[in-house]
């Protein structure tokens, strides 16, 4: 049974407060985390720098394509009469898979 990070932190806090006789190895086995990660969590708990949520959660990726660029790719592909590979070589600022997914999303390819 795998626990989440909150459970691991609570077990570590209990151990630090002498409310539990579990070893860090046992805490690692219970929670499914690696023993080194449990020791790193212990260090974060002691330094009071623990974060239970990832820092990039709910942020927009920096390499996200704008709607304008997406429509530019769609319009350019509609006006061309070449294959997707040739089009990707022409429009070399994005990867093949990125362009392929955009064209598939807009129903231009099967």
N, C-alpha and C positions, 0 to 999 in steps of 0.2 A: 504494500500500500504506500503510495507516494503522497507526501505532504507538500504544502507550499512553504514559501520562505517565512511567513509569519509563524508557522508552527515551529520551525527550526529556531527562530529567534527567541520564541517564548521558552523553549527547552533550554537554550543557552542561558537565558536570563535566570531561569530557575536554578541551573547549576551554579551560576555565579553568586546567587543569593543563598547557596547551601540548602536549597529546598528539594534538591534532587541528588541522587547518588549515581546517576548515569555518567558514563565516561563520554568523551567527545567521539570516540569510535562508535559507541552504542547509539549516540544521537545521529551520527552519520548513517548508520544502518537503518534506524527507524525512519528517518526522513528521506532516505534515498540519495542524499547528497554525498559528494566525496569528502573524506575526512579533512583534506586541506581546505576545502571550501568552508567547512564548519569552523575551522580555526580562523579563517579570514573573517567570517561573520562574527566570531567572538571578539576579534580585534576591533571591528567596526562598532560593536555594542559597547565595548569598553571606552572607545574614543567618542562615543555618541555621534557617529557619522553614518548610522545605518539608514538606508533608503529602501523601502519596501516596493516602490514603484520605479520602473525604468525612467531615466531622465529624458528620453526622446519620445515618450508616450504622448500621443495627441499632437505631435508636431508634423508639419508638412515637410516632406523630403526636399532637400536642396536641389536635387536633379530632376524634380518633377517637371513634366512637359506642360507648357502653358496651352490653354485652349486655342490661342491664335496660331501657335506653331502646329498643333494637331490639325487644324483646319487647312493650314497652308500645305501640309503633306497630302491631305486628302484631295485638295483641289489640284495640286501638281500631278498627282497620280491619275486623276480623272482625265487630265488633258494629255497625258503621255500614252504611248501605245507600246511600251516595253514591258519586259518581265519585271517581277519584283526584285530579283537580284540586280538587274541593270539599274533599276530605280534607286536601290540602296547604295550602289556605287556612285551614282550621281549625287544623291543626298547623303553624304558621308558623315554628317554631324550626329546621326543617331544610328544605333545598331540595327541589324536586320530584324531581330526578334521584336524590337520596339516598333519599327515601321510595319512589320507584318501584323502585329496585334492591333495597331490602329486601323489598318485597312480592313481587317477582319471585323473589328467592332463596328465599322461603318458599312459593312456589307458589300465591300468592293471585291472581296475574294471569298472563295468557299473554304 
